Amino acid sequence: MSKKKKYRGSGTHGGGSKKKRRGAGSRGGRGKGGEKHRKFKYLKEDRRRKGFKRPESVRSKKKSINIKELETRINEFIEMGAAEEVEGGFKVNLKEAGYNKLLGSGEVTESLEVEAENFSQKAKEKLEESGGSAIELS
């Protein structure tokens, strides 16, 4: 037996008292009223995107590296040709390695002479304390 047939003649069709399911409130309002209760908001036609996305050509793609990572990967940079061993330390060109900025997280154990476009203040201080230098490229 189908639900329709089952509830024939019952008056409320399983909705409880006659007062219930009476007005538009039971369906969240009439028309566009009560849209926040609707299940499929994303299916509406007038849904628009908000905000602004900067064009790819304007975005800056800066890549940075910390001092601790630079020291652990020094052999990798030497193989790449972006670094070389000099008396008492290493000379590293971060631009050739594909990095723009040197950050100061980590400890400097060896003397490093680093060439890069930008340095953080901490990175400069740590390099100079260890006997190295920070050379800014333009």
Secondary structure, DSSP 8 states (H G I E B T S, - for coil): --HHHHTTT-SSTTSSSTTTT-SGGGGTSSTTTTGGG-S-GGG-TT----S----TTTS----EEEHHHHHHTHHHHHHHTSEEEETTEEEEEHHHHT--EEE--S---SEEEEEESEE-HHHHHHHHHTT-EEEE--
